[in-house]
Amino acid sequence: MALPAVVRGAEAGGDRPDIVVIVADDMGYSDIGCYGGEIPTPNIDSIAARGMRFTQYHSENMCAPTRASLLTGLYHIRGFGKNTVAVAEVLGNAGYNTCMSGKWHVSGGGNQTPPKRGFKRFFGTLRGCGSFFAPKFLNRDGKNAEGEWKRKDFYYTDAISDNAARYIEETPKGAPLFLHVAYTAAHWPLHACSEDIARYKGKYSMGWDKLRDQRLARMKKLGVVPPDVKLSPRNSRVPAWTDEKNKAWQERRMEVYAAQIESMDSGIGRIVKALKSAGRLDNTVLMFTVDNGGCHVEFAPKRTGDWLNKTTRDGKPLKVGNLPEVMPGPEDTWQSYGYGWANASNTPFRMFKQFDHEGGILLPMIVQWPRVIKTGGVLSDQVCHVIDIMPTALDLAGCEYPKAFNGAEIFPVDGKSMAPIFHGKQRKGHDVLYWRYARGRAVRRGKWKLVAQDRRPWELYDMQVDPVEMNDLASDKPELVKELSDLWQAWSGLKRGGKKSRRKRADKK
C-alpha cells in the first residue's frame, strides 16, 4: 500500500524545507560549548546562535531505543517491525531524497536495514559501536564496504561527515532532502587522531571536580540551567580528584574524548558549508541532538563483541580494556572514559546512560531554520522527547502520518510535532511521558517525575524546583506515587507487534 504524498501545504509558505537531523553518540548535557562545555564546538555553537536551544528535550537512555523512536515517532517498546513506518519511508514516497550517513543500530540486518526502510542512499555501520579507524560491518547502500577503511587516512567520524556532505551535493536541485547524520562520536572506544589529541594536552589537569564546577557556572550564565540549581554530589563510584592515583591516564581519557567531539564538530561545519554551497541552507531545518547521556561504563579487558577487531589494520594486537598503563587514542587501544568524566559530562545531573534520571536522558537539542527562526540564540523550556522528531519532520514536509503501510496496520504515532515551537508558539505538549529500558524506568506528568533505578523503589521529584532530582518526595506523597506508577504499569504493558512487550536488559553499550 503506497503512502500518501504531500497532502497539505508545507511549512514556510508551501515550499517544502530540507530536513537534516544530526545525532551524536553518548554525550552529556554539558559537553558542547553552547551548553556550557569547554570543548571547542564552534560549528555547533553557530547553529545555536542562529537558531534555538531546548533545555527540556529528552531521549531514551540508550542508543538503540532512541534511534528506533527517532525513526518511527513511537516509544521504542513498539519495536521496529511491520507495524511501524520509518520517517524515510514516508518522506521518500513524498518526493524527498532520503539519505543517511552513520550509525544505524536499530536492527542487525535483513529487512530492517536503512535501504529497506526508506533510505535511498546509506553509508555507515549497522552495529552499535566499533573502531573509528577500522569499523567492522561498514556498509554502503546495502553492500559491505570494509575495504574503504584500509587506507591510512580513514577516520570514521570524517567519513560520516564527508559522505553526508556528498549526499547534499548530489541531491538534484528542486528535490527536497531528508538527511540523517548519525555519528558514533563520542561513544567508546576512545579513538582520535594524534594531532587532535595533542591540542588537549594538559587541559584537564584540574580534574573532574573543578571541571564540574566550571561547567555549571557557564551553564548558569548561558541560561541552559536555572540560576539557583545546585550541583549533584559526585557519584559514589568516583573518587575526589585529589585522591585519584592515575591522574595522567585519567587526563588522557578526557583529552581523547574531547578530540572525538571536536572532530565531529569540524565535520558538521563541512555539512553546513555544503548546504550553503547548494543554496539550501536558508530553508533547511537542521536539528542537532544526542542519543543519551554520558556513558560511565568501564571497559573490561576480557570483554568481547562482534564489533571488536582482532587486530589493527596492519596486524598489530589490540590492547583492550581500561588499563592505566595504556594511554588511549591510537587504533591498537580500546578504552572508555569511565565514571569520573561521564559524571562531569552530565553536569549538573545525577546518573548516566542506561538510567532514566536526567543524567541519562536530558540532552541538547538545537534547531536552526533561517527562513523561519529569525532571532538566534533563543532558549525554549518546552518539554520534548525523541518521539517528536519523526512527526515534526512529517509536519514540516506537509505529510500525514499513515494508518497503514505495506498491508499492515501502523501503530498510532506517540510523538507530537515541535514545529509550532520553531514559530515561537506554545504547543500543546504531552500529557504524560514514559521511559523503560536497561537500568531505568520513569514516568513524567507535568512537573512530577517518578523514576527508579533497576528494581529499586520509585523516587518522586518536583522537576520545577528540583531538576537535579535530589529531594525524593515519594514517602511524602504515596497517593501520587501510586497514581503515576499505575499509569506507567498500564503503558508498560503495551503490545508490540501482537506480543506482550518485555522489559529489555542493558546491552552494556
C-alpha positions in Angstrom: 0.0 0.0 0.0 1.5 3.3 -1.1 1.8 6.1 1.4 0.2 9.4 0.6 2.2 12.1 -1.0 2.2 15.6 0.4 -1.5 16.3 1.3 -1.4 19.8 2.6 0.7 23.0 2.3 4.1 22.5 3.9 5.6 24.9 6.4 7.2 28.1 5.3 4.7 29.1 2.7 4.3 25.8 0.8 8.0 25.4 -0.1 9.0 22.1 1.4 12.1 22.6 3.6 15.1 20.3 3.5 15.4 18.4 6.8 18.8 17.4 8.4 18.8 15.5 11.7 22.3 15.1 13.3 22.7 12.8 16.3 25.8 12.5 18.4 26.5 9.4 20.5 26.9 9.1 24.3 27.5 12.7 25.2 26.3 14.6 28.3 24.2 17.7 28.5 27.1 20.0 29.3 29.7 18.8 26.8 29.3 21.2 23.9 30.1 24.9 24.1 26.7 26.4 23.8 25.5 24.3 26.7 28.5 25.1 29.0 31.3 22.9 27.8 34.9 23.9 27.4 35.4 21.6 24.3 35.6 23.9 21.2 32.5 23.3 19.1 32.3 26.5 17.1 30.1 25.0 14.3 27.5 23.5 16.6 27.6 26.8 18.6 27.0 28.8 15.4 23.9 26.7 14.7 22.6 27.6 18.2 23.5 31.2 17.7 21.4 31.3 14.5 18.6 29.1 15.9 17.2 27.9 19.2 18.3 25.6 22.0 15.9 23.4 24.0 16.5 22.9 27.7 13.9 20.2 28.3 14.5 17.8 25.4 14.7 14.1 26.4 15.9 10.9 24.7 15.7 7.3 25.7 18.6 6.1 28.0 20.5 4.1 25.4 21.4 4.2 21.7 19.1 1.6 20.1 15.8 2.7 21.7 16.5 6.3 20.9 17.2 5.5 17.3 14.0 3.4 16.9 11.9 6.2 18.4 13.6 8.9 16.3 12.8 7.0 13.1 9.2 5.9 13.9 7.8 8.6 16.2 6.8 5.7 18.6 8.0 4.6 22.0 10.7 2.0 21.5 8.6 -0.7 23.2 6.5 -0.8 20.0 9.5 -2.3 18.2 10.8 -1.6 14.7 8.8 -4.1 12.6 5.9 -4.4 10.3 3.6 -2.3 12.4 5.8 0.7 12.3 6.7 3.1 9.5 10.0 5.0 9.3 10.3 8.7 8.6 12.4 8.0 5.4 9.6 5.7 4.1 7.0 8.5 4.4 9.2 11.3 3.1 10.7 9.2 0.3 7.2 8.4 -1.1 6.5 12.2 -0.9 9.4 13.0 -3.2 12.2 13.6 -0.7 15.7 12.4 -1.5 16.3 10.3 1.7 19.9 9.8 2.7 21.7 8.5 5.8 25.3 8.6 6.9 26.5 6.9 10.1 25.3 4.6 12.8 22.1 2.6 12.4 21.9 0.4 15.4 18.1 -0.4 15.1 18.5 -3.9 13.7 21.3 -6.2 12.6 20.2 -6.7 9.0 17.5 -8.4 7.0 14.5 -6.3 6.0 15.3 -3.7 8.7 18.4 -2.0 7.2 18.4 1.6 6.0 17.9 0.7 2.3 15.0 -1.5 3.3 13.4 1.2 5.5 13.3 4.1 3.1 16.8 5.5 2.7 17.8 5.8 -0.9 21.5 6.3 0.0 23.3 4.9 3.0 26.8 4.9 4.2 27.6 3.6 7.7 27.5 0.8 10.2 24.6 -1.4 11.3 26.1 -2.2 14.8 26.1 0.0 17.9 29.8 0.7 18.0 33.2 -0.1 16.5 36.7 1.1 15.8 37.0 4.6 14.5 39.9 3.6 12.3 38.5 0.2 11.0 34.8 -0.1 11.8 33.5 -3.6 11.3 30.3 -4.1 9.3 30.8 -0.8 7.3 28.2 -0.7 4.7 27.4 1.3 1.6 23.9 1.1 0.0 23.4 -2.5 1.3 26.8 -3.8 0.4 29.9 -4.5 2.6 32.3 -1.5 2.4 35.0 -2.5 4.9 37.6 -2.1 2.1 37.1 1.7 2.4 38.9 1.8 5.8 42.1 0.1 4.5 43.5 3.5 3.5 45.8 5.0 6.2 43.9 8.3 6.5 40.5 6.8 7.2 38.7 8.1 10.3 35.1 7.1 10.7 33.8 10.5 12.0 35.4 12.2 9.0 33.9 9.6 6.6 30.4 10.1 8.1 30.7 13.9 7.6 32.2 13.7 4.1 29.5 11.3 2.9 26.8 13.4 4.3 28.2 16.5 2.5 28.4 14.4 -0.7 24.7 13.4 -0.5 23.8 17.1 -0.2 25.9 17.9 -3.3 24.4 15.1 -5.3 20.7 15.9 -4.5 19.1 17.3 -7.6 18.2 21.0 -7.5 14.5 21.3 -6.8 14.3 18.0 -5.0 13.8 18.3 -1.2 16.3 16.5 1.0 15.9 14.4 4.2 19.4 13.7 5.6 20.1 11.7 8.8 23.6 12.0 10.1 24.3 9.6 13.0 27.8 9.9 14.5 29.5 7.3 16.7 31.4 10.1 18.4 31.9 10.2 21.3 30.9 6.5 22.0 33.8 4.3 23.1 36.4 3.2 22.1 38.5 6.3 22.7 39.9 6.7 19.3 41.1 10.0 17.8 43.8 11.3 15.5 47.1 12.1 17.3 47.1 15.8 16.1 43.6 16.3 17.6 44.5 14.7 20.9 47.7 16.8 21.2 45.7 20.1 21.3 44.2 19.0 24.6 47.4 18.2 26.4 47.1 19.4 30.0 43.6 20.9 29.5 42.1 18.5 32.1 44.8 18.7 34.7 42.3 20.4 37.1 40.3 17.1 37.3 36.6 16.3 37.2 35.6 18.1 40.4 36.8 21.5 39.2 35.5 20.8 35.7 32.0 20.2 37.0 32.1 23.5 39.0 33.4 25.4 36.0 30.8 23.9 33.6 27.9 24.6 36.0 29.0 28.3 36.3 29.0 28.6 32.5 25.7 26.8 32.2 24.0 29.3 34.5 25.5 32.2 32.6 24.1 30.7 29.3 20.7 30.1 30.8 20.6 26.4 30.0 20.0 25.5 33.7 18.2 27.6 36.3 20.4 30.2 38.1 19.7 28.6 41.5 20.4 24.9 40.5 22.8 23.1 42.7 25.4 20.6 41.5 24.6 17.0 42.3 27.1 15.2 44.6 30.0 13.5 43.0 28.9 9.9 42.1 29.8 7.4 44.8 31.9 5.4 42.3 34.1 8.5 41.6 37.0 9.4 44.0 37.9 13.0 44.7 40.3 14.2 42.1 42.9 14.8 44.8 42.7 11.1 45.7 43.0 9.8 42.1 46.1 7.7 41.7 46.4 7.6 37.9 46.0 11.3 37.0 48.0 11.3 33.8 46.0 8.4 32.4 42.7 9.9 33.5 43.6 13.2 31.9 44.4 11.4 28.6 41.0 9.7 28.6 39.2 13.0 28.6 41.6 14.5 26.1 40.8 11.8 23.6 37.0 12.2 24.3 37.2 15.9 23.7 39.2 15.3 20.5 36.5 13.0 19.2 33.8 15.7 19.8 36.0 18.4 18.1 36.4 16.2 15.0 32.6 15.8 14.8 32.1 19.5 15.1 34.5 20.1 12.2 32.5 17.7 10.1 29.3 19.4 11.0 30.9 22.6 9.7 31.5 20.9 6.3 27.9 19.7 6.2 26.6 23.3 6.8 29.0 24.6 4.2 27.7 22.0 1.7 24.1 23.2 2.4 25.1 26.8 1.8 27.0 26.0 -1.4 24.0 24.1 -2.7 21.7 27.1 -2.0 19.7 25.1 0.6 20.7 26.5 3.9 18.1 29.2 4.2 15.2 26.7 4.0 16.9 23.8 5.8 15.6 22.7 9.2 18.8 21.5 10.9 18.5 19.6 14.2 21.4 18.6 16.4 20.9 16.4 19.4 22.4 13.4 21.2 21.1 9.8 21.8 21.7 9.6 25.5 23.8 10.9 28.3 27.5 10.3 29.1 28.5 6.7 29.4 30.0 5.6 32.7 30.9 2.0 31.5 34.4 1.0 32.4 35.6 -1.2 29.5 36.8 -4.6 30.9 39.9 -6.2 29.4 38.1 -9.5 28.8 35.0 -8.1 27.2 34.3 -9.3 23.7 31.8 -8.4 20.9 31.4 -8.9 17.2 32.3 -5.2 16.8 35.7 -5.7 18.4 38.5 -6.0 15.9 41.1 -8.8 16.4 44.0 -6.7 15.2 44.7 -3.3 13.8 44.8 -2.7 10.0 48.5 -3.5 9.9 48.1 -6.7 12.0 49.1 -5.4 15.5 47.2 -6.9 18.5 44.8 -4.7 20.4 45.3 -3.6 24.0 41.8 -4.0 25.2 40.4 -2.6 28.5 40.7 0.4 30.8 44.3 -0.3 31.7 46.1 2.7 33.4 49.4 1.6 31.9 48.0 2.0 28.3 47.3 5.5 27.0 44.1 5.6 24.9 43.7 7.1 21.5 45.6 5.0 18.9 44.0 2.3 16.8 45.5 -0.5 18.9 43.8 0.6 22.1 40.2 0.0 23.2 39.1 2.0 26.2 36.2 4.2 27.6 36.3 7.4 29.7 34.5 5.9 32.7 32.6 7.2 35.7 34.6 10.3 36.6 34.4 12.0 33.3 30.9 10.8 32.5 29.8 12.4 35.8 31.3 15.7 34.5 29.7 15.3 31.1 26.3 15.1 32.7 26.8 18.2 34.9 24.8 19.1 37.0 22.6 15.9 36.9 22.7 12.5 38.5 23.4 9.2 36.8 24.4 8.2 33.3 23.4 6.4 30.2 21.3 3.3 30.9 19.4 5.2 33.6 16.3 7.4 33.4 17.4 10.0 35.8 18.1 13.3 34.0 21.8 12.5 33.6 20.8 9.7 31.2 18.0 11.3 29.2 18.2 15.1 29.3 20.2 16.2 26.2 20.9 19.2 24.0 18.5 19.8 21.1 19.5 22.7 18.8 17.3 23.7 15.8 18.3 26.1 13.0 15.8 27.2 10.3 16.9 30.6 8.9 13.7 31.1 6.9 11.5 30.8 10.0 13.7 31.3 13.1 14.8 34.9 12.6 16.0 35.6 16.1 19.0 33.5 17.0 20.1 32.2 20.4 16.6 31.6 21.6 16.0 29.2 24.5 12.9 27.0 24.8 11.9 25.2 28.0 9.0 23.3 26.4 9.2 19.6 27.3 10.0 17.5 24.2 11.0 13.9 23.5 12.8 12.0 20.8 9.5 10.5 19.7 8.7 14.1 18.5 11.3 14.2 15.7 9.5 12.0 13.2 6.1 13.8 13.4 8.0 17.1 13.3 9.6 16.1 10.0 6.3 15.0 8.5 4.6 18.2 9.7 7.4 20.3 8.1 7.1 18.3 4.8 3.3 18.5 4.8 2.8 14.8 5.1 0.3 12.8 7.1 1.3 10.0 9.4 -0.1 6.9 7.7 -2.5 4.5 9.3 -1.3 1.5 7.2 1.8 0.6 5.2 2.7 -2.4 3.0 -0.6 -4.0 4.0 0.0 -3.7 7.8 -1.8 -1.5 10.3 0.6 1.0 11.8 0.6 1.9 15.5 -0.7 5.4 16.1 2.1 7.9 16.5 3.2 8.7 20.0 5.1 11.9 19.3 3.9 15.4 18.6 5.3 18.0 16.2 7.7 20.5 17.5 7.1 22.8 14.5 4.9 25.3 16.5 7.8 25.9 18.8 10.0 26.8 15.8 7.5 29.5 15.0 7.7 30.9 18.6 4.4 29.4 19.7 3.5 27.3 22.8 2.5 23.9 21.6 0.1 21.5 23.3 2.7 19.2 24.8 2.5 15.6 26.1 0.1 14.9 29.0 2.4 12.1 30.1 5.8 10.8 29.0 7.2 7.4 29.7 10.6 5.6 29.8 11.6 1.9 30.2 14.9 0.4 29.2 18.1 -1.1 30.6 18.5 0.1 34.2 15.8 2.7 34.3 12.1 3.3 34.3 10.2 6.6 34.6 7.0 8.5 34.0 6.6 12.3 33.9 3.3 14.2 34.1 3.6 18.0 34.3 6.2 18.9 36.9 6.1 15.4 38.6 8.6 12.7 37.6 8.5 9.2 39.0 11.8 7.4 38.4 13.6 4.3 39.6 17.0 2.5 39.2 16.9 -1.1 38.3 14.3 -2.8 40.6 14.7 -0.3 43.3 11.7 1.6 44.7 10.2 4.5 42.9 11.5 8.0 43.6 9.4 11.1 43.1 10.6 14.6 42.2 9.1 18.0 41.5 11.1 18.9 38.4 10.3 22.6 38.6 12.0 23.1 41.9 14.4 20.1 41.9 15.6 19.5 38.3 18.7 17.6 39.6 16.5 15.1 41.4 17.9 15.4 44.9 14.8 15.7 47.1 12.8 12.4 46.9 9.2 13.1 47.8 7.9 9.5 47.4 7.3 9.0 51.1 5.5 12.3 51.4 3.1 11.7 48.5 2.3 7.9 48.4 -1.0 8.5 46.6 0.7 10.4 43.8 3.3 7.7 43.6 0.6 5.1 43.2 -1.2 7.1 40.6 1.8 7.7 38.4 3.0 4.1 38.9 -0.3 2.8 37.7 0.0 4.9 34.6 3.5 3.5 34.0 2.3 -0.1 34.5 -0.5 0.4 32.0 1.8 1.9 29.4 4.5 -0.7 30.0 2.0 -3.4 29.0 1.5 -2.0 25.5 1.7 -4.8 22.9 4.5 -4.9 20.4 3.5 -6.4 17.1 0.9 -8.6 18.7 3.1 -9.8 21.6 3.4 -8.6 25.2 6.2 -6.1 25.5 9.1 -7.4 27.5 11.5 -5.4 29.7 14.8 -5.2 27.9 18.1 -5.6 29.6 21.0 -3.3 29.1 23.2 -4.1 26.1 26.1 -2.6 28.0 26.9 -0.2 25.3 
